[in-house]
Amino acid sequence: VMECCCTHAEQSKYLSVFPHLSAMIQDIPVRPCFALMLAFSEPLAMVPVQGFSFYNSDSLSWAFCDSSKPGRHVPPNSQSWVLRSTTEYASKVIDSMGPRKPSADALAKVAEELFREFQATGLNIPQPIFMKAHRW
């Protein structure tokens, strides 16, 4: 099973360079997920790590402080995080909306649901200044 982190156009570009790979991976199932980018006006001091996995969540798989990646230029006193949904959550959402590209309203609903789950960690997560979900 493969988890995909690039767009269909990017996949096509890469596979056109290596057509034999295209034939080899054609039957590998791809697991869907949603990513949620969050930006906060100040660092999340109450979160003692730069990333962690969720083991008891139906909707979140992991969270990572994107600002902590080397070479990232982050405005002072701010921080960004990326949350990744579980495959099961993404599959349930995709099954309910169909395979078409999610609408802005559908993505806003996903963003709210994933953010609420992040807040449910008990880490006192404040409201972000930016929040956007994306389907992979």
C-alpha atoms as a printed R data frame, in Angstrom:
    type eleno elety resid chain resno       x      y       z
1   ATOM     1    CA   VAL     A     1   0.000  0.000   0.000
2   ATOM     2    CA   MET     A     2   1.378  3.392  -0.952
3   ATOM     3    CA   GLU     A     3   0.695  6.757   0.638
4   ATOM     4    CA   CYS     A     4   0.858  9.514  -1.916
5   ATOM     5    CA   CYS     A     5   2.177 12.977  -1.176
6   ATOM     6    CA   CYS     A     6   2.157 14.538  -4.627
7   ATOM     7    CA   THR     A     7  -0.539 15.598  -7.053
8   ATOM     8    CA   HIS     A     8  -1.763 13.487  -9.950
9   ATOM     9    CA   ALA     A     9   0.022 15.835 -12.389
10  ATOM    10    CA   GLU     A    10   3.299 15.393 -10.493
11  ATOM    11    CA   GLN     A    11   2.830 11.618 -10.448
12  ATOM    12    CA   SER     A    12   2.232 11.584 -14.209
13  ATOM    13    CA   LYS     A    13   5.341 13.685 -14.841
14  ATOM    14    CA   TYR     A    14   7.557 11.402 -12.761
15  ATOM    15    CA   LEU     A    15   6.109  8.221 -14.184
16  ATOM    16    CA   SER     A    16   6.441  9.415 -17.787
17  ATOM    17    CA   VAL     A    17  10.211  9.533 -17.251
18  ATOM    18    CA   PHE     A    18  10.179  5.944 -15.956
19  ATOM    19    CA   PRO     A    19   7.422  4.115 -17.874
20  ATOM    20    CA   HIS     A    20   8.479  0.726 -16.491
21  ATOM    21    CA   LEU     A    21   7.714  2.026 -12.982
22  ATOM    22    CA   SER     A    22   4.265  3.056 -14.102
23  ATOM    23    CA   ALA     A    23   3.479 -0.525 -15.110
24  ATOM    24    CA   MET     A    24   4.954 -1.909 -11.873
25  ATOM    25    CA   ILE     A    25   2.985  0.332  -9.500
26  ATOM    26    CA   GLN     A    26  -0.271  0.370 -11.418
27  ATOM    27    CA   ASP     A    27  -1.899 -2.187  -9.118
28  ATOM    28    CA   ILE     A    28  -0.621 -0.787  -5.817
29  ATOM    29    CA   PRO     A    29  -3.520  0.639  -3.822
30  ATOM    30    CA   VAL     A    30  -3.161  4.250  -2.719
31  ATOM    31    CA   ARG     A    31  -4.480  5.200   0.720
32  ATOM    32    CA   PRO     A    32  -6.185  8.592   0.857
33  ATOM    33    CA   CYS     A    33  -5.626 11.178   3.553
34  ATOM    34    CA   PHE     A    34  -6.301 14.801   4.346
35  ATOM    35    CA   ALA     A    35  -3.637 17.234   5.484
36  ATOM    36    CA   LEU     A    36  -4.411 20.300   7.556
37  ATOM    37    CA   MET     A    37  -2.039 23.261   7.657
38  ATOM    38    CA   LEU     A    38  -2.356 25.433  10.735
39  ATOM    39    CA   ALA     A    39  -0.566 28.698  11.506
40  ATOM    40    CA   PHE     A    40  -0.492 30.191  14.966
41  ATOM    41    CA   SER     A    41   0.396 33.739  15.992
42  ATOM    42    CA   GLU     A    42   2.772 32.376  18.614
43  ATOM    43    CA   PRO     A    43   4.603 29.077  19.184
44  ATOM    44    CA   LEU     A    44   2.635 26.331  20.890
45  ATOM    45    CA   ALA     A    45   4.675 26.379  24.092
46  ATOM    46    CA   MET     A    46   2.285 23.903  25.704
47  ATOM    47    CA   VAL     A    47   3.291 21.204  23.163
48  ATOM    48    CA   PRO     A    48   6.577 19.738  24.462
49  ATOM    49    CA   VAL     A    49   7.545 17.934  21.204
50  ATOM    50    CA   GLN     A    50   7.876 18.791  17.513
51  ATOM    51    CA   GLY     A    51   5.672 15.950  16.358
52  ATOM    52    CA   PHE     A    52   3.611 13.067  17.599
53  ATOM    53    CA   SER     A    53   1.287 10.278  16.505
54  ATOM    54    CA   PHE     A    54  -2.307  9.712  17.586
55  ATOM    55    CA   TYR     A    55  -3.091  6.159  18.642
56  ATOM    56    CA   ASN     A    56  -6.669  6.571  19.896
57  ATOM    57    CA   SER     A    57  -8.098  8.902  17.274
58  ATOM    58    CA   ASP     A    58 -10.539  7.986  14.537
59  ATOM    59    CA   SER     A    59  -9.591 11.052  12.508
60  ATOM    60    CA   LEU     A    60  -5.964 12.096  13.208
61  ATOM    61    CA   SER     A    61  -2.865 10.042  12.460
62  ATOM    62    CA   TRP     A    62  -0.075 12.488  13.337
63  ATOM    63    CA   ALA     A    63   0.849 16.133  13.922
64  ATOM    64    CA   PHE     A    64   4.161 17.808  13.126
65  ATOM    65    CA   CYS     A    65   5.551 21.290  13.737
66  ATOM    66    CA   ASP     A    66   6.304 22.343  10.168
67  ATOM    67    CA   SER     A    67   8.214 25.386  11.434
68  ATOM    68    CA   SER     A    68  10.827 23.106  12.980
69  ATOM    69    CA   LYS     A    69  12.052 21.807   9.614
70  ATOM    70    CA   PRO     A    70  15.577 22.992   8.772
71  ATOM    71    CA   GLY     A    71  15.728 25.977   6.448
72  ATOM    72    CA   ARG     A    72  12.191 27.173   7.144
73  ATOM    73    CA   HIS     A    73  11.948 30.929   7.454
74  ATOM    74    CA   VAL     A    74   9.225 31.521   9.984
75  ATOM    75    CA   PRO     A    75   8.058 34.972  11.063
76  ATOM    76    CA   PRO     A    76   9.070 35.697  14.654
77  ATOM    77    CA   ASN     A    77   6.623 34.572  17.326
78  ATOM    78    CA   SER     A    78   4.649 32.329  14.980
79  ATOM    79    CA   GLN     A    79   4.486 28.631  14.268
80  ATOM    80    CA   SER     A    80   2.910 26.324  11.704
81  ATOM    81    CA   TRP     A    81   1.777 22.739  12.140
82  ATOM    82    CA   VAL     A    82   0.646 20.049   9.709
83  ATOM    83    CA   LEU     A    83  -1.884 17.441  10.801
84  ATOM    84    CA   ARG     A    84  -2.546 14.270   8.825
85  ATOM    85    CA   SER     A    85  -5.805 12.376   8.937
86  ATOM    86    CA   THR     A    86  -6.203  8.654   9.267
87  ATOM    87    CA   THR     A    87  -6.894  6.694   6.100
88  ATOM    88    CA   GLU     A    88 -10.180  5.539   7.586
89  ATOM    89    CA   TYR     A    89 -11.367  9.097   8.201
90  ATOM    90    CA   ALA     A    90 -10.370 10.183   4.684
91  ATOM    91    CA   SER     A    91 -12.060  7.163   3.122
92  ATOM    92    CA   LYS     A    92 -15.285  7.866   5.031
93  ATOM    93    CA   VAL     A    93 -15.300 11.516   3.895
94  ATOM    94    CA   ILE     A    94 -14.458 10.618   0.289
95  ATOM    95    CA   ASP     A    95 -17.146  7.910   0.229
96  ATOM    96    CA   SER     A    96 -19.738 10.461   1.366
97  ATOM    97    CA   MET     A    97 -18.760 13.112  -1.216
98  ATOM    98    CA   GLY     A    98 -17.664 10.894  -4.077
99  ATOM    99    CA   PRO     A    99 -14.353 10.839  -5.931
100 ATOM   100    CA   ARG     A   100 -14.659 14.381  -7.295
101 ATOM   101    CA   LYS     A   101 -12.485 17.217  -6.036
102 ATOM   102    CA   PRO     A   102 -13.744 18.358  -2.612
103 ATOM   103    CA   SER     A   103 -15.577 21.680  -2.524
104 ATOM   104    CA   ALA     A   104 -14.297 24.566  -0.409
105 ATOM   105    CA   ASP     A   105 -17.165 23.917   2.028
106 ATOM   106    CA   ALA     A   106 -16.267 20.222   2.329
107 ATOM   107    CA   LEU     A   107 -12.605 21.072   2.976
108 ATOM   108    CA   ALA     A   108 -13.620 23.689   5.567
109 ATOM   109    CA   LYS     A   109 -15.676 21.028   7.357
110 ATOM   110    CA   VAL     A   110 -12.714 18.605   7.290
111 ATOM   111    CA   ALA     A   111 -10.454 21.373   8.629
112 ATOM   112    CA   GLU     A   112 -12.833 22.064  11.522
113 ATOM   113    CA   GLU     A   113 -13.187 18.381  12.396
114 ATOM   114    CA   LEU     A   114  -9.433 17.728  12.353
115 ATOM   115    CA   PHE     A   115  -8.699 20.893  14.315
116 ATOM   116    CA   ARG     A   116 -11.275 19.980  16.972
117 ATOM   117    CA   GLU     A   117  -9.566 16.603  17.352
118 ATOM   118    CA   PHE     A   118  -6.189 18.367  17.728
119 ATOM   119    CA   GLN     A   119  -7.685 20.562  20.444
120 ATOM   120    CA   ALA     A   120  -9.071 17.461  22.183
121 ATOM   121    CA   THR     A   121  -5.504 16.424  23.088
122 ATOM   122    CA   GLY     A   122  -5.823 18.585  26.202
123 ATOM   123    CA   LEU     A   123  -2.749 20.611  25.206
124 ATOM   124    CA   ASN     A   124  -4.641 23.919  25.271
125 ATOM   125    CA   ILE     A   125  -4.320 24.577  21.522
126 ATOM   126    CA   PRO     A   126  -5.393 28.164  20.642
127 ATOM   127    CA   GLN     A   127  -7.345 29.207  17.554
128 ATOM   128    CA   PRO     A   128  -5.062 29.399  14.506
129 ATOM   129    CA   ILE     A   129  -4.638 32.506  12.381
130 ATOM   130    CA   PHE     A   130  -4.674 30.289   9.259
131 ATOM   131    CA   MET     A   131  -6.269 26.903   8.643
132 ATOM   132    CA   LYS     A   132  -6.552 25.026   5.333
133 ATOM   133    CA   ALA     A   133  -7.264 21.375   4.543
134 ATOM   134    CA   HIS     A   134  -6.084 19.516   1.448
135 ATOM   135    CA   ARG     A   135  -6.988 16.067   0.154
136 ATOM   136    CA   TRP     A   136  -4.145 13.781  -0.910
